[in-house]
Amino acid sequence: MKFCRQILLAIFCLLCSSVALGQSAPFVPDDPYFFSSPSESFNGQWYLDKQLTGAAIDMNVQGAWEQGLTGEGIVVGVLEGAFEYTHPDLAANYESGFSWDFVDNDSDPRDTTSPLTATGLSSHATSVAGILGARGGNGIGVTGVAPRLAMASLRFHEGAGVPNNNTTLVNALSNAIAYRGGEIDVKNLSFAESSGRYAALMYPAVRNMEQSVRSVVSQGTIFVQGAGNARADANKLYIAHLPETIVVAAAGSNGRFSTYSNYGANIFVTAPSAASSVVTPFDVVTTDGTGESGYNISGAGESSYPDSFPDLDYSQYSAARLRPHRWSRARSLSQRRLNHDSTRDLPSTFLLRRVE
């Protein structure tokens, strides 16, 4: 899903921090890309404060920030490829003690065995982490919805474009979901399946994955998943159909349901994202791979849709970039794809209704 998940996830972190730790000093962002810059064709972090841009919806987080609710003391696991944990806007909120690589089976989530990029990192995961918990109030870049959040990188797939063995991928994801239940407060999965059914040979692995969700939620961890980008019924997808899963769809800055977002009876909340796959100033400004490693560079990293954002360490993340990110081989009778999820991982206005 796109960035809706992250936004919703951060909302839960804000709420959890108020219960667990009480209030601290009010948070006031001073991060330059939080603000709109029409001359450079981006509307800042409109999903956090619509008054800056005239968007129809936002997350309405200012009231929480004014009460000092920033996610401090909360740990979130980002189930993805590895995000760039040394990024200057992410490093302060990186939680190395909870991070794990379920592909290489080591404590460094970076792909060190067969990296597809020079860094062994995922541009999408880096974008997700920035939306969720970029370090706010440090005078650089952007702020996350929960700017004092602790983020663990939980890598479960090989990387963009690599044909994963689907049973292996599902088993790795199952392990990532179950990992340190009750210790990691929230887990965010920014992936959703493509249409179709798992082959019968994969059912045991899928059932184990579903059990991992039930188990980790029973231990007190909140589990959030994007609805997907296929404009299809998300209630037919594993593991989004489970009652334990909080499923998030996408709405554009105009307040209308995004053209690509999945729908269904299992949608719990709709969050701000891009309205369609057309690039606009209302796309999501977030962290990117630093230097030559991210979405900004044509032909580099994971993107064939580079943007013109002025700072190469950040990006105006567009729905168009979701198209090429297929994380498994083509579907066959015996295989099933997991697609890069599209209900954007933006933390969102907490809308408890369907956005038409």
JOWOZI-V375002 format. One record per helix or strand of 3 or more residues. SS is the DSSP state (2 for helix, 1 for strand). FROM is the first residue (numbers start at 0). TO is the last residue. If there is no record, write none. Layout:
# JOWOZI-V375002
<<SS & FROM & TO> <SS & FROM & TO>>
This chain:
# JOWOZI-V375002
<<2 & 3 & 19> <2 & 31 & 33> <2 & 37 & 39> <2 & 49 & 51> <2 & 61 & 65> <1 & 74 & 79> <2 & 90 & 92> <2 & 95 & 97> <2 & 122 & 132> <1 & 149 & 154> <2 & 165 & 177> <1 & 185 & 188> <1 & 190 & 192> <2 & 199 & 217> <1 & 221 & 225> <2 & 233 & 235> <1 & 245 & 250> <1 & 266 & 271> <1 & 283 & 286> <1 & 313 & 316> <2 & 318 & 321> <1 & 337 & 339>>
